[in-house]
Amino acid sequence: MGLMASCVFVFYILEFFDEDITAILHALFTLRTGSRNYYA
């Protein structure tokens, strides 16, 4: 249920910020997993 809500939330964000899809997706995954060292 939480996964579905996350997908819908991501889809809404993609609609609003169509040009920063990759950045937003990466930010969401980073916040969700909490692994900032992955990008840094």
C-alpha positions in Angstrom: 0.0 0.0 0.0 2.8 2.4 0.9 4.6 1.4 -2.3 1.6 2.3 -4.4 1.2 5.7 -2.7 4.9 6.4 -3.3 4.5 5.6 -7.0 1.5 7.9 -7.3 3.4 10.6 -5.5 6.4 10.2 -7.8 4.1 10.3 -10.8 2.6 13.6 -9.6 6.1 15.1 -9.1 7.1 14.0 -12.6 4.1 15.8 -14.0 5.0 19.0 -12.2 8.8 18.9 -12.7 9.2 17.3 -16.1 12.6 18.7 -16.6 14.2 17.5 -13.3 12.9 14.0 -13.3 16.2 12.3 -12.7 17.2 14.8 -9.9 13.9 14.5 -8.1 13.8 10.7 -8.4 17.3 10.5 -7.1 16.4 12.8 -4.2 13.4 10.8 -3.3 15.3 7.5 -3.4 18.1 9.1 -1.3 15.5 10.3 1.3 13.8 7.0 1.3 16.9 4.8 1.7 18.8 7.4 3.7 22.1 6.6 1.9 23.6 9.9 1.0 27.0 8.3 0.5 25.7 6.6 -2.7 25.8 9.8 -4.7 28.7 11.5 -2.8 
